[in-house]
């Protein structure tokens, strides 16, 4: 059966029953039908759960199942009697209709209602898009109405939750013609602000300090200078509240926030993570793409901002991703190929080495596909054990919680709270922080800057806006900034093309290589396989 067929064969539980079983009260639940809800306020219990971070090696273009194993682990732990909540990111319509498809897991490890979550959900990303574009309209209207703030350079751009390469570069005309661009909504600074805000007041404070441009003296223009803070907050008043849904086995999942890890910080909202920790023995959350992106940002940005302890890092690997890094073409991935796996293990080795700089408490999980051979699995197991790490196979895609029981038991054994130290000194210079990540995470031996990037660094240093964390935007397909460099590239030059400040979120975005913040649709995009009949029954969504 397809993912959507499996999801439709399950009868969901009423979401209020699930929430009440986790200690949420009726007056804190705002319903979006019988199976989805927003949690409008928290009533913390005495629970202080263990936080488990799920990450991955560098993926193939099709995803390697971080969401699937996160949901499988949640179900497996609950099957052991350990009250567990999965905390996941919201799907963006761009990938849903593009290459990767939805973001609700797969097989027998899914969250439901699958169609509703993948298509619009509770409207959070739409709210972010509207707030973002209202701010752009306010900026251009201010210029049109006389430009009392003397805005010379606008840095805040429009967004849309669709892959549309035609909008990467545009010309607009308010009181004067200027070049502009769209980025995908999940890359909006407002998405980052929402995901890192501790509460509604913090959201307003972060919105007010967002920088939208610079005046003729190169001084920053803030949202508060435009008197726009409250207008944006009004649009986001409901979006700040976490969303509640369920796994196929009726366990709670909080799905909130959706920043991509390649062009943003790639983690669920702090409010949803902290809320879950107040109501569960274990909280399973994922960080986007490979550990060089999502996990690094979770550990260096999100965990620091939220003062979070991490009890265990789960490093996901698949046989097909190892073959991919060993140079195997897509059509040959199902074939037995031990030599290519041996080559591809270099990528796993790199991520293990990177994560050990933060903690030694790492569990390597092989997400099993039905095309995997036992000889291949045993080869990976031997390699992981040679690195003095625990290894386990997850088969929740085919078997649900039954296929993740061994995984869950390993997690219970290994979990212990640990304070994670940021890899770099946040008060170091921008170039020193970039060099630290380039050397220790991307394994480059040189960093080259464009003149534009150097000018932006100089400006931020002049304005004393440089003593904040770094958020790198680069390809997710390689440790490096070049998607063609698979495996474990070393001693190469990494290229910084641009620098932007996300002052509301509290980090500096560093663009490397040819990264684009507005994806395009591929030739064989997912929408081509989607159909809807006269009864509004959808087929082809995955």
LOTI-634070 format. One line per field, with one value per residue (C-alpha): residue number from 0; y, x, z. Coordinates in Angstrom, 3 decimals, decimal comma, padded with zeros to 6 digits. Layout:
<sites>
num	(NUM | ...)
north	(Y | ...)
east	(X | ...)
up	(Z | ...)
</sites>
This chain:
<sites>
num	(0 | 1 | 2 | 3 | 4 | 5 | 6 | 7 | 8 | 9 | 10 | 11 | 12 | 13 | 14 | 15 | 16 | 17 | 18 | 19 | 20 | 21 | 22 | 23 | 24 | 25 | 26 | 27 | 28 | 29 | 30 | 31 | 32 | 33 | 34 | 35 | 36 | 37 | 38 | 39 | 40 | 41 | 42 | 43 | 44 | 45 | 46 | 47 | 48 | 49 | 50 | 51 | 52 | 53 | 54 | 55 | 56 | 57 | 58 | 59 | 60 | 61 | 62 | 63 | 64 | 65 | 66 | 67 | 68 | 69 | 70 | 71 | 72 | 73 | 74 | 75 | 76 | 77 | 78 | 79 | 80 | 81 | 82 | 83 | 84 | 85 | 86 | 87 | 88 | 89 | 90 | 91 | 92 | 93 | 94 | 95 | 96 | 97 | 98 | 99 | 100 | 101 | 102 | 103 | 104 | 105 | 106 | 107 | 108 | 109 | 110 | 111 | 112 | 113 | 114 | 115 | 116 | 117 | 118 | 119 | 120 | 121 | 122 | 123 | 124 | 125 | 126 | 127 | 128 | 129 | 130 | 131 | 132 | 133 | 134 | 135 | 136 | 137 | 138 | 139 | 140 | 141 | 142 | 143 | 144 | 145 | 146 | 147 | 148 | 149 | 150 | 151 | 152 | 153 | 154 | 155 | 156 | 157 | 158 | 159 | 160 | 161 | 162 | 163 | 164 | 165 | 166 | 167 | 168 | 169 | 170 | 171 | 172 | 173 | 174 | 175 | 176 | 177 | 178 | 179 | 180 | 181 | 182 | 183 | 184 | 185 | 186 | 187 | 188 | 189 | 190 | 191 | 192 | 193 | 194 | 195 | 196 | 197 | 198 | 199 | 200 | 201 | 202 | 203 | 204 | 205 | 206 | 207 | 208 | 209 | 210 | 211 | 212 | 213 | 214 | 215 | 216 | 217 | 218 | 219 | 220 | 221 | 222 | 223 | 224 | 225 | 226 | 227 | 228 | 229 | 230 | 231 | 232 | 233 | 234 | 235 | 236 | 237 | 238 | 239 | 240 | 241 | 242 | 243 | 244 | 245 | 246 | 247 | 248 | 249 | 250 | 251 | 252 | 253 | 254 | 255 | 256 | 257 | 258 | 259 | 260 | 261 | 262 | 263 | 264 | 265 | 266 | 267 | 268 | 269 | 270 | 271 | 272 | 273 | 274 | 275 | 276 | 277 | 278 | 279 | 280 | 281 | 282 | 283 | 284 | 285 | 286 | 287 | 288 | 289 | 290 | 291 | 292 | 293 | 294 | 295 | 296 | 297 | 298 | 299 | 300 | 301 | 302 | 303 | 304 | 305 | 306 | 307 | 308 | 309 | 310 | 311 | 312 | 313 | 314 | 315 | 316 | 317 | 318 | 319 | 320 | 321 | 322 | 323 | 324 | 325 | 326 | 327 | 328 | 329 | 330 | 331 | 332 | 333 | 334 | 335 | 336 | 337 | 338 | 339 | 340 | 341 | 342 | 343 | 344 | 345 | 346 | 347 | 348 | 349 | 350 | 351 | 352 | 353 | 354 | 355 | 356 | 357 | 358 | 359 | 360 | 361 | 362 | 363 | 364 | 365 | 366 | 367 | 368 | 369 | 370 | 371 | 372 | 373 | 374 | 375 | 376 | 377 | 378 | 379 | 380 | 381 | 382 | 383 | 384 | 385 | 386 | 387 | 388 | 389 | 390 | 391 | 392 | 393 | 394 | 395 | 396 | 397 | 398 | 399 | 400 | 401 | 402 | 403 | 404 | 405 | 406 | 407 | 408 | 409 | 410 | 411 | 412 | 413 | 414 | 415 | 416 | 417 | 418 | 419 | 420 | 421 | 422 | 423 | 424 | 425 | 426 | 427 | 428 | 429 | 430 | 431 | 432 | 433 | 434 | 435 | 436 | 437 | 438 | 439 | 440 | 441 | 442 | 443 | 444 | 445 | 446 | 447 | 448 | 449 | 450 | 451 | 452 | 453 | 454 | 455 | 456 | 457 | 458 | 459 | 460 | 461 | 462 | 463 | 464 | 465 | 466 | 467 | 468 | 469 | 470 | 471 | 472 | 473 | 474 | 475 | 476 | 477 | 478 | 479 | 480 | 481 | 482 | 483 | 484 | 485 | 486 | 487 | 488 | 489 | 490 | 491 | 492 | 493 | 494 | 495 | 496 | 497 | 498 | 499 | 500 | 501 | 502 | 503 | 504 | 505 | 506 | 507 | 508 | 509 | 510 | 511 | 512 | 513 | 514 | 515 | 516 | 517 | 518 | 519 | 520 | 521 | 522 | 523 | 524 | 525 | 526 | 527 | 528 | 529 | 530 | 531 | 532 | 533 | 534 | 535 | 536 | 537 | 538 | 539 | 540 | 541)
north	(000,000 | 003,604 | 005,985 | 007,686 | 004,326 | 003,192 | 006,463 | 006,160 | 002,647 | 003,940 | 005,297 | 008,304 | 008,980 | 012,279 | 014,719 | 015,974 | 012,444 | 012,213 | 015,675 | 015,054 | 011,784 | 013,859 | 016,332 | 019,139 | 020,689 | 021,304 | 025,078 | 025,017 | 023,233 | 025,042 | 022,519 | 022,357 | 019,553 | 016,330 | 015,341 | 018,553 | 021,273 | 024,194 | 024,368 | 027,923 | 027,761 | 025,352 | 023,955 | 022,415 | 019,176 | 018,157 | 016,193 | 016,979 | 014,785 | 013,585 | 015,288 | 013,078 | 014,749 | 012,830 | 013,759 | 012,090 | 011,733 | 013,754 | 012,498 | 011,483 | 013,910 | 011,738 | 011,929 | 009,148 | 008,892 | 011,112 | 011,900 | 008,222 | 007,055 | 009,947 | 008,832 | 005,177 | 005,911 | 007,828 | 004,849 | 002,373 | 004,231 | 004,546 | 000,804 | 000,283 | 002,354 | 005,474 | 008,526 | 010,116 | 013,050 | 013,575 | 017,218 | 017,762 | 020,553 | 021,549 | 020,591 | 023,324 | 023,259 | 023,790 | 020,296 | 018,705 | 019,625 | 019,510 | 016,708 | 015,477 | 015,230 | 015,616 | 015,561 | 013,316 | 010,175 | 007,053 | 003,543 | 002,581 | 005,491 | 008,486 | 011,321 | 011,937 | 013,416 | 013,152 | 015,120 | 018,008 | 018,309 | 018,347 | 020,731 | 024,026 | 022,397 | 025,068 | 027,962 | 028,815 | 029,113 | 031,176 | 033,518 | 033,856 | 034,535 | 037,219 | 038,889 | 038,832 | 040,349 | 042,904 | 044,129 | 044,392 | 046,411 | 048,669 | 049,296 | 050,203 | 052,296 | 054,225 | 054,997 | 055,942 | 058,260 | 060,384 | 058,135 | 059,992 | 057,398 | 057,970 | 054,264 | 053,757 | 049,979 | 047,437 | 044,011 | 042,402 | 040,395 | 038,936 | 035,245 | 032,529 | 028,921 | 027,529 | 026,526 | 029,228 | 030,002 | 032,840 | 034,907 | 034,618 | 037,984 | 040,609 | 044,346 | 046,272 | 049,860 | 051,828 | 055,433 | 054,189 | 051,065 | 048,556 | 044,955 | 042,528 | 038,811 | 036,243 | 033,455 | 030,435 | 031,204 | 028,792 | 030,883 | 034,059 | 035,736 | 035,693 | 031,877 | 031,903 | 034,493 | 032,436 | 029,252 | 030,831 | 032,918 | 031,782 | 033,297 | 035,950 | 038,886 | 037,533 | 037,179 | 040,863 | 041,902 | 039,875 | 041,223 | 044,794 | 044,398 | 042,836 | 044,880 | 045,652 | 047,876 | 050,762 | 054,542 | 056,946 | 056,903 | 053,066 | 052,911 | 050,012 | 050,483 | 048,331 | 047,114 | 049,295 | 052,361 | 051,644 | 051,156 | 047,730 | 045,422 | 045,095 | 044,625 | 041,653 | 040,246 | 040,410 | 038,154 | 035,741 | 035,642 | 032,081 | 030,847 | 031,104 | 028,274 | 024,685 | 022,260 | 018,835 | 015,746 | 012,013 | 009,102 | 006,157 | 004,439 | 007,295 | 008,927 | 012,691 | 014,700 | 018,462 | 019,836 | 023,474 | 025,649 | 024,630 | 026,299 | 024,404 | 023,455 | 024,315 | 027,935 | 028,526 | 026,948 | 023,774 | 023,055 | 022,926 | 025,781 | 026,203 | 026,558 | 023,107 | 021,455 | 022,994 | 022,231 | 018,587 | 018,321 | 019,380 | 016,533 | 013,483 | 011,154 | 011,406 | 013,996 | 013,067 | 015,957 | 016,104 | 018,620 | 019,024 | 017,419 | 016,117 | 016,714 | 019,324 | 021,540 | 020,760 | 019,168 | 021,795 | 024,536 | 022,764 | 022,367 | 025,782 | 027,891 | 026,296 | 024,406 | 027,463 | 029,838 | 027,532 | 026,362 | 022,779 | 019,667 | 016,917 | 013,353 | 011,503 | 012,156 | 009,609 | 009,534 | 008,091 | 006,243 | 004,234 | 001,711 | 003,732 | 006,945 | 005,121 | 003,728 | 007,230 | 008,585 | 005,652 | 006,873 | 004,547 | 005,852 | 005,945 | 002,987 | 000,763 | 001,632 | -001,546 | -003,832 | -005,562 | -003,482 | -003,820 | -001,940 | 001,199 | 001,039 | 000,862 | 004,043 | 005,729 | 004,980 | 007,914 | 010,238 | 008,468 | 008,683 | 012,436 | 012,990 | 010,786 | 012,799 | 016,074 | 015,074 | 013,774 | 017,375 | 018,032 | 014,725 | 011,075 | 009,998 | 009,017 | 006,115 | 005,153 | 003,878 | 002,183 | 002,958 | -000,270 | -000,437 | -003,642 | -003,556 | -003,821 | -006,981 | -008,501 | -008,441 | -004,685 | -004,107 | -006,198 | -004,199 | -000,940 | -002,471 | -003,555 | -000,107 | 001,664 | -000,701 | -000,031 | 003,606 | 002,491 | 003,478 | 001,577 | 000,440 | -000,618 | -001,308 | 000,470 | -001,186 | 000,992 | 001,879 | -001,688 | -002,708 | 000,401 | 000,270 | -003,459 | -002,619 | 000,010 | -001,794 | -002,655 | 000,943 | 002,254 | -000,062 | 001,193 | 004,779 | 004,150 | 002,602 | 005,394 | 008,546 | 010,923 | 014,701 | 016,640 | 020,352 | 020,998 | 023,571 | 025,719 | 024,788 | 028,353 | 031,453 | 033,598 | 036,723 | 035,882 | 037,766 | 036,685 | 035,376 | 033,402 | 031,770 | 030,890 | 029,499 | 027,326 | 025,776 | 025,457 | 023,627 | 021,453 | 020,707 | 021,099 | 020,063 | 022,806 | 024,237 | 027,658 | 030,113 | 032,487 | 035,546 | 037,588 | 041,342 | 041,612 | 039,245 | 041,150 | 044,441 | 043,007 | 041,684 | 045,095 | 046,781 | 044,381 | 044,830 | 048,619 | 048,433 | 046,006 | 043,402 | 040,678 | 038,973 | 036,474 | 032,891 | 031,843 | 030,109 | 028,675 | 028,315 | 025,758 | 022,600 | 019,700 | 017,079 | 017,379 | 018,226 | 020,952 | 023,832 | 021,786 | 019,153 | 017,076 | 016,460 | 013,336 | 011,200 | 012,959 | 015,873 | 017,365 | 020,185 | 022,170 | 025,817 | 026,743 | 029,869 | 032,532 | 034,467 | 036,677 | 037,625 | 038,749 | 039,435 | 037,916 | 040,240 | 039,144 | 035,512 | 036,515 | 035,007 | 035,877 | 033,963 | 032,954 | 031,919 | 029,384 | 028,142 | 028,407 | 028,079 | 029,386 | 030,505 | 030,059 | 026,497 | 025,619 | 022,778 | 019,850 | 018,242 | 015,269 | 017,139 | 015,385 | 017,341 | 015,374 | 012,234 | 013,886 | 013,505 | 014,506 | 013,078 | 014,576 | 013,508 | 015,407 | 012,183 | 012,789 | 010,263 | 010,500 | 012,540 | 011,172)
east	(000,000 | 001,034 | 001,583 | -001,747 | -003,568 | -001,963 | -002,953 | -006,553 | -006,878 | -006,323 | -009,176 | -007,757 | -008,477 | -010,141 | -007,289 | -008,774 | -008,562 | -004,893 | -004,057 | -005,852 | -003,936 | -000,732 | -001,967 | -003,310 | -006,563 | -009,653 | -009,406 | -005,975 | -007,168 | -008,411 | -009,773 | -009,277 | -011,769 | -011,704 | -008,085 | -006,032 | -005,700 | -003,642 | -002,509 | -003,200 | -001,550 | 000,561 | -000,128 | 003,250 | 003,375 | 006,297 | 007,670 | 011,169 | 011,582 | 014,703 | 015,303 | 016,418 | 017,739 | 017,406 | 019,802 | 021,326 | 024,264 | 024,089 | 020,964 | 020,081 | 017,639 | 014,737 | 015,210 | 016,437 | 013,638 | 014,500 | 010,821 | 009,934 | 012,371 | 011,410 | 007,776 | 008,796 | 010,855 | 007,954 | 005,656 | 008,286 | 008,918 | 005,191 | 004,844 | 007,384 | 005,184 | 007,368 | 005,180 | 006,743 | 005,935 | 007,326 | 008,125 | 008,366 | 008,466 | 005,523 | 005,587 | 006,102 | 003,972 | 007,121 | 008,571 | 005,097 | 004,485 | 008,174 | 010,723 | 010,729 | 007,006 | 005,361 | 006,887 | 004,652 | 006,779 | 006,137 | 004,744 | 003,555 | 005,431 | 003,295 | 001,459 | -002,158 | -004,325 | -001,637 | -003,375 | -004,381 | -000,909 | 000,803 | -001,721 | -002,070 | -002,397 | -003,547 | -002,307 | 000,905 | 003,059 | 000,347 | 000,328 | 004,105 | 003,867 | 001,220 | 003,164 | 006,338 | 004,669 | 002,712 | 006,033 | 007,398 | 004,336 | 004,802 | 008,436 | 007,610 | 004,641 | 006,886 | 009,249 | 006,334 | 004,840 | 007,976 | 010,609 | 010,871 | 013,390 | 015,642 | 015,715 | 018,483 | 018,850 | 016,052 | 017,225 | 013,905 | 012,425 | 009,072 | 008,247 | 005,931 | 005,392 | 005,788 | 008,861 | 008,992 | 012,337 | 010,801 | 010,581 | 014,250 | 015,011 | 012,364 | 012,062 | 009,499 | 008,332 | 007,111 | 008,294 | 011,401 | 012,328 | 014,568 | 015,702 | 014,115 | 013,519 | 011,258 | 012,416 | 010,434 | 008,375 | 010,236 | 013,385 | 011,637 | 013,218 | 009,728 | 009,736 | 013,008 | 011,624 | 008,505 | 010,516 | 012,944 | 010,422 | 009,742 | 006,250 | 004,066 | 005,831 | 009,185 | 007,743 | 006,780 | 010,202 | 011,952 | 009,676 | 010,350 | 014,125 | 014,176 | 016,298 | 014,599 | 017,211 | 019,625 | 019,387 | 021,644 | 024,083 | 024,247 | 022,293 | 019,832 | 016,089 | 014,104 | 010,500 | 009,764 | 010,873 | 008,015 | 005,490 | 004,775 | 005,379 | 001,790 | 000,432 | 002,754 | 001,999 | -001,744 | -001,299 | 000,871 | -001,187 | -002,420 | 000,602 | 002,740 | 000,711 | 001,953 | -000,138 | -001,166 | -001,776 | -001,174 | 000,863 | -000,838 | -000,705 | -002,447 | 000,540 | 000,965 | 002,984 | 003,500 | 004,128 | 005,168 | 007,489 | 009,114 | 012,456 | 014,591 | 018,022 | 019,872 | 018,640 | 017,468 | 018,042 | 016,055 | 014,445 | 010,943 | 009,770 | 011,208 | 007,691 | 006,716 | 009,907 | 009,643 | 005,928 | 006,591 | 009,349 | 006,783 | 004,422 | 006,503 | 009,240 | 010,888 | 010,712 | 011,903 | 012,721 | 014,475 | 016,776 | 016,665 | 018,977 | 022,370 | 024,169 | 026,381 | 023,291 | 020,315 | 022,136 | 024,881 | 022,250 | 020,172 | 023,210 | 024,778 | 021,604 | 018,350 | 019,685 | 021,654 | 018,726 | 016,349 | 018,853 | 018,063 | 019,830 | 020,198 | 020,037 | 020,956 | 021,764 | 020,355 | 022,313 | 020,223 | 021,857 | 020,489 | 022,087 | 021,021 | 022,583 | 025,885 | 025,784 | 024,985 | 028,092 | 030,008 | 029,152 | 026,262 | 023,685 | 019,993 | 018,999 | 021,637 | 020,889 | 018,808 | 021,700 | 024,039 | 027,233 | 029,537 | 032,428 | 030,370 | 029,077 | 032,671 | 033,417 | 030,222 | 030,973 | 033,384 | 030,361 | 029,066 | 032,564 | 032,601 | 029,278 | 030,288 | 033,490 | 031,558 | 028,966 | 031,604 | 032,791 | 029,504 | 028,862 | 029,898 | 026,313 | 025,417 | 023,316 | 023,640 | 020,348 | 020,017 | 016,622 | 015,835 | 014,480 | 013,111 | 015,915 | 018,650 | 020,778 | 021,879 | 025,506 | 025,208 | 023,621 | 026,303 | 029,032 | 027,601 | 027,154 | 030,807 | 031,965 | 029,881 | 031,041 | 034,649 | 033,936 | 032,849 | 029,233 | 025,980 | 024,141 | 020,534 | 018,223 | 014,875 | 012,095 | 009,152 | 008,357 | 007,153 | 006,153 | 005,297 | 006,254 | 006,956 | 009,844 | 011,285 | 011,186 | 014,905 | 015,606 | 013,490 | 015,166 | 018,605 | 017,428 | 016,159 | 019,502 | 021,612 | 019,679 | 021,217 | 020,869 | 023,886 | 024,530 | 025,789 | 028,531 | 028,513 | 031,309 | 032,586 | 032,871 | 029,875 | 031,901 | 034,615 | 034,709 | 032,397 | 035,333 | 036,660 | 033,262 | 032,993 | 036,536 | 035,671 | 032,690 | 034,625 | 037,453 | 035,536 | 032,235 | 032,882 | 036,581 | 037,774 | 041,272 | 040,498 | 037,613 | 037,238 | 034,977 | 033,392 | 033,816 | 030,109 | 030,420 | 033,423 | 031,537 | 028,597 | 030,919 | 032,545 | 029,137 | 027,897 | 031,104 | 030,826 | 027,257 | 028,265 | 025,871 | 028,499 | 028,501 | 025,750 | 025,689 | 026,261 | 023,626 | 025,137 | 023,100 | 024,613 | 023,864 | 022,576 | 023,916 | 027,547 | 029,604 | 031,049 | 029,458 | 029,574 | 026,843 | 029,114 | 031,670 | 030,246 | 031,656 | 034,167 | 035,773 | 038,797 | 041,280 | 039,382 | 038,330 | 034,831 | 033,250 | 031,272 | 029,186 | 027,022 | 026,229 | 022,884 | 021,729 | 018,544 | 018,438 | 015,050 | 016,110 | 019,483 | 021,887 | 023,933 | 023,172 | 026,289 | 025,637 | 028,077 | 028,447 | 025,511 | 022,729 | 019,304 | 016,618 | 013,836 | 013,783 | 012,405 | 010,155 | 012,004 | 011,012 | 009,274 | 007,763 | 005,470 | 002,396 | 002,371 | 001,313 | -001,417 | -005,101 | -008,343 | -011,762 | -015,255 | -015,534 | -012,313 | -010,398 | -006,693 | -004,310 | -000,566 | 000,292 | 003,304)
up	(000,000 | -000,532 | 002,380 | 001,808 | 001,646 | 004,909 | 006,575 | 005,374 | 006,798 | 010,342 | 012,444 | 014,322 | 017,966 | 018,905 | 019,472 | 022,742 | 024,219 | 023,301 | 024,642 | 027,928 | 028,359 | 028,222 | 030,838 | 028,649 | 029,871 | 027,725 | 028,094 | 026,416 | 023,261 | 020,126 | 017,645 | 013,880 | 013,433 | 015,480 | 014,764 | 014,801 | 017,404 | 018,581 | 022,188 | 023,285 | 026,708 | 028,678 | 032,100 | 032,941 | 034,889 | 037,060 | 034,134 | 032,859 | 029,825 | 028,046 | 024,695 | 021,805 | 018,644 | 015,365 | 012,576 | 009,522 | 007,203 | 003,975 | 002,190 | -001,323 | -003,013 | -001,840 | 001,924 | 004,194 | 006,720 | 009,693 | 010,144 | 009,731 | 012,401 | 014,704 | 014,548 | 014,803 | 017,911 | 019,453 | 018,874 | 020,068 | 023,321 | 023,961 | 023,314 | 026,124 | 028,441 | 028,186 | 027,590 | 024,521 | 022,227 | 018,734 | 017,893 | 014,151 | 011,588 | 009,422 | 005,732 | 003,157 | 000,012 | -002,070 | -001,554 | -001,322 | -004,975 | -005,904 | -005,599 | -002,028 | -001,318 | 002,076 | 005,537 | 007,606 | 007,669 | 005,651 | 005,691 | 009,165 | 010,778 | 009,881 | 011,519 | 010,598 | 009,158 | 006,513 | 003,748 | 006,001 | 007,540 | 004,137 | 002,555 | 004,446 | 007,927 | 010,416 | 008,287 | 010,158 | 007,047 | 005,346 | 008,340 | 008,139 | 004,398 | 004,961 | 007,770 | 005,675 | 002,614 | 004,631 | 005,974 | 002,422 | 001,411 | 004,448 | 003,508 | -000,086 | 001,001 | 003,404 | 000,530 | -001,741 | 000,889 | 001,168 | 002,780 | 006,085 | 007,331 | 004,298 | 003,429 | 000,888 | 000,844 | 001,430 | 002,654 | 003,573 | 000,691 | -000,257 | 000,109 | -001,181 | -000,041 | -003,561 | -005,586 | -008,278 | -009,911 | -011,955 | -008,761 | -007,808 | -009,372 | -010,065 | -010,612 | -008,578 | -008,764 | -005,769 | -005,839 | -007,569 | -009,487 | -007,717 | -007,963 | -005,509 | -005,096 | -003,494 | -001,228 | -000,080 | 003,034 | 005,285 | 004,705 | 005,884 | 008,911 | 010,424 | 010,363 | 012,309 | 014,726 | 015,388 | 015,939 | 018,414 | 020,367 | 023,925 | 024,077 | 022,433 | 024,105 | 022,993 | 019,488 | 019,485 | 020,770 | 018,077 | 015,346 | 016,447 | 016,212 | 012,739 | 010,352 | 007,032 | 005,427 | 005,896 | 005,570 | 003,709 | 006,666 | 006,662 | 009,916 | 010,256 | 009,821 | 012,257 | 012,089 | 015,121 | 013,130 | 010,726 | 013,566 | 012,067 | 015,040 | 016,186 | 012,671 | 012,169 | 015,618 | 014,936 | 011,901 | 013,915 | 017,124 | 016,467 | 014,528 | 017,690 | 019,272 | 018,684 | 016,642 | 017,937 | 015,789 | 016,266 | 014,958 | 013,279 | 016,682 | 018,472 | 020,155 | 020,396 | 017,898 | 018,118 | 014,639 | 014,639 | 012,603 | 009,363 | 008,599 | 006,071 | 007,404 | 004,197 | 003,989 | 007,575 | 011,004 | 010,372 | 013,753 | 015,246 | 017,436 | 020,903 | 022,294 | 021,009 | 022,288 | 025,742 | 025,934 | 025,078 | 027,699 | 030,305 | 029,400 | 028,464 | 029,677 | 026,259 | 023,480 | 019,993 | 017,663 | 014,313 | 012,671 | 008,908 | 006,337 | 007,492 | 010,760 | 009,060 | 008,768 | 011,010 | 013,939 | 014,005 | 014,069 | 016,700 | 018,948 | 018,286 | 018,000 | 019,180 | 022,203 | 023,333 | 022,838 | 024,706 | 027,340 | 026,333 | 027,567 | 024,963 | 026,290 | 023,087 | 019,433 | 016,984 | 013,714 | 010,885 | 008,003 | 005,099 | 002,787 | -000,248 | 001,100 | 001,683 | -001,861 | -003,128 | -001,390 | -002,852 | -006,352 | -007,252 | -009,738 | -008,783 | -010,973 | -009,330 | -005,692 | -005,059 | -006,120 | -003,656 | -003,625 | -000,620 | -002,233 | -002,781 | 000,784 | 002,035 | 000,108 | 001,282 | 004,932 | 004,792 | 004,954 | 008,061 | 009,551 | 008,969 | 010,740 | 013,666 | 014,012 | 013,847 | 016,447 | 018,863 | 019,190 | 021,029 | 022,822 | 022,819 | 023,458 | 019,887 | 018,619 | 014,946 | 013,517 | 010,164 | 008,668 | 006,846 | 003,300 | 001,782 | -000,814 | 001,850 | 002,078 | 005,393 | 004,237 | 003,720 | 007,124 | 008,847 | 007,114 | 008,472 | 011,927 | 012,061 | 010,995 | 013,653 | 016,377 | 015,347 | 016,265 | 019,769 | 019,163 | 019,555 | 016,418 | 015,863 | 012,915 | 012,656 | 010,656 | 011,655 | 008,039 | 007,469 | 010,995 | 013,000 | 016,689 | 016,437 | 014,114 | 016,457 | 019,830 | 019,782 | 018,779 | 021,660 | 024,178 | 023,115 | 023,539 | 027,076 | 027,998 | 026,520 | 027,483 | 029,990 | 030,113 | 028,957 | 028,575 | 025,056 | 024,582 | 021,444 | 019,064 | 018,712 | 020,872 | 019,964 | 020,804 | 018,280 | 014,989 | 012,174 | 010,161 | 013,146 | 013,684 | 010,007 | 010,052 | 013,057 | 011,260 | 008,001 | 009,748 | 012,224 | 010,445 | 006,699 | 006,873 | 004,540 | 004,886 | 003,396 | 003,215 | 000,275 | 000,566 | -002,195 | -001,946 | -001,191 | 001,775 | 003,139 | 002,857 | 004,802 | 007,514 | 007,855 | 008,124 | 010,830 | 012,802 | 012,547 | 013,889 | 016,687 | 015,305 | 014,957 | 018,387 | 017,615 | 016,251 | 012,655 | 010,506 | 007,329 | 004,131 | 001,765 | -000,177 | 001,958 | -000,446 | 000,612 | 003,667 | 001,447 | -000,472 | -003,693 | -004,093 | -006,342 | -003,558 | -001,953 | 000,851 | 003,116 | 001,247 | 003,010 | 002,591 | -000,006 | -000,281 | 000,852 | -000,624 | 001,237 | -001,258 | 000,951 | 004,553 | 005,963 | 009,480 | 010,861 | 013,832 | 015,115 | 015,218 | 016,598 | 014,081 | 011,002 | 007,800 | 005,873 | 002,270 | 000,823 | -002,736 | -005,127 | -002,572 | -003,612 | -001,176 | -003,743 | -005,128 | -008,549 | -009,650 | -011,206 | -014,507 | -012,861 | -009,924 | -007,451 | -008,558 | -011,830 | -009,952 | -007,886 | -008,666 | -006,942 | -007,830 | -007,680 | -004,031 | -003,236 | -002,626 | -003,219 | -004,770 | -005,334 | -002,244 | -000,377)
</sites>
